[in-house]
């Protein structure tokens, strides 16, 4: 499959089959994340994978209950990956502070996109989740206060055939070549 076909095929999956995702596929997804670029090669990420009980159910309940229940569909995903942002190298942190940009957050986002694209390549669906109870997740997993939990990725095989067309703006609406100064 070429890259544009892969990018077009990947979408947010919200209905998961109970079929486990093999560790070999999860390792390929995490290897893709490991290879992601980062500012000053900081690699400011760590991933906690919950693919076994009782942790997966405990994590899903902690993350997606109460105020965060709009993402309760993720409770049925056989795999949850918690993306943790760790410290960036000083040069990236200083450069980010000067520019007002959180390079570490961008770095984690790139690594997470590598995960979901590799999953799609392997026929595994995913959903990138930013609305969850970070405090409860931190407590359950013992995550240090010096780190941030930016996203959780749900992974699993589709419960039903998917593949609806993507609704995106036209290419001409998102690009400008050589604008006049």
N, C-alpha and C positions, 0 to 999 in steps of 0.2 A: 504494500500500500504506500502511495506517495504521501508526503506531509500534508498537502492541502486536503486530500481525502480523509486522512486521520483527523485533522482539525475540524472538518465538516462532520465527521461521524461522532465525535465526542460531544456529549450533551449531559446535562444534569439529570441523573437517574433518581427517581423517587419511589420506585416499586421494585423491591429486591426479592429474588428467589432465596430460599434457605440454603442453597448449595454453598459449601465452604469454598473459599478462594485458596488455592494451593500456595504454600509458603514460597515455592519457586517463583510464582508470579509476583508475590509481595516483595520478594528480594529484588526482582527486576525493577519494580516500581521504585524501591528505595535506592537502588543503584543509579537509576535515572536521576533521582533527586541529588544524590551524592555528586554526580557529574555536572550539576547546574552551575552556571557562573555566579559569582558574587563580588560585591565591591571589595577591592583590595584582597581578593581571595579569602575573605573572612569566614565563609561557610558558617554563618551564624544560625545553625539549625540543629535540632534534634527531633527525632520522631518516635513517638510511643505508639506501638501497634497493639490494638486490642482485637484479637481474633479467636479468643477462647473464653469459655465461661469459667467463673462467673464475672470476670472483669468486663467483658464486652457489655453485658446487661447492666452492670453497675455504672459503667461510664455513660452509657446511653441514658439511663435514668437521671444521673447527675447533670448531664449536659442539656437534655432536651425536655425537661419537665417544667410545669408551672408557666411562668412568663415566656419561657423559651419553647413551648410546646408546638409552635408553628412548624418546627423542624422535627416533630415526633416521628415522622416517617423514617428518619435515620435510625430509629430504634430497631428496625427490622433488618438493617444492613449487617451482613455477616462479619464485616471488618470496619473498624473505626481507627483512623490514624490521626493522632493529635500532633499538630505541628507546633513546635516550641521554638521561639526566637531566643537565641542566646546572645552573648556579647559579640559585637563586631570588633575588628581590629581598630586600634586607636586612629589610624589614618582615615578609615572609612567613617568612624564616628565623628571625628573632627570635621572632615569634609561635609558630612551630612548636616552637622550643626551650622556650619557656615552657610550652606545652601538652603537650610530649612527642610531637608529631606531625610526621611528615615530609611537609609539604604538597607538596613537590616530587614525591614518589613518588605522592601522590594525583593531582596534576596530570597527570603522565605517564600514569597509568592511565586518567584520563578521556579524554585525547587518543587513547590506543590503542583505547579502546572506540569512539570516534568512527570510527576507521579501520575496525574490523571491522564496524560497523553500516553504514557506507557501502559497504563491499565486499559485504555481504549484499544491500543494496539493488540493487547492480549484478550480482547473480548469482554473485559470487565467494566461495568458501569461505575460511575462515581458521582458524587455531589460535593461541592466545596461549600462548607458551612461556616459562616461568620457569626451567626446569632446563636449563642449557647451560653450557659452559665459558667463563665471562666472561673469564678471563685470556687464553685463546687468541684470542677474538674481539677483545679490545682490541689484542693484538699484531698480528693480521692487518690490522685497520683503522686502526691508529695512533691510537687513542682516548686522549685525555689522562687522566692519573690523577686529575684534578680532577673528572672526569665519571663517572657510573655507567651501566652497561648493565643496565637493569632487566628488559627483556623483548625477545624476538624474536617477531615475528608472521610466520607462514607464510601465504601467500596463493596461491590457484589455483582453477581450476574443478574441481568434483567428478569423480572418475574413474568413479563410479557414482551412481545415484540414491540420495539420502539423504532424510532427513526423519522420522527416528524421533521418537516423542513425547517431550517433555521430562518428566523426572521431577523434580518440584519439590514442596516442602512446600506445604500449603494456605495460602491468603491469611490465614486466621484464625490460623495458627500463627506468622506473622511480623509481626503488627501488633497494636498496642494503642492505642485512642483514649482520651484523657483518663483516665489511671489515677489512682486515688485516691492523694493524697500520704501 
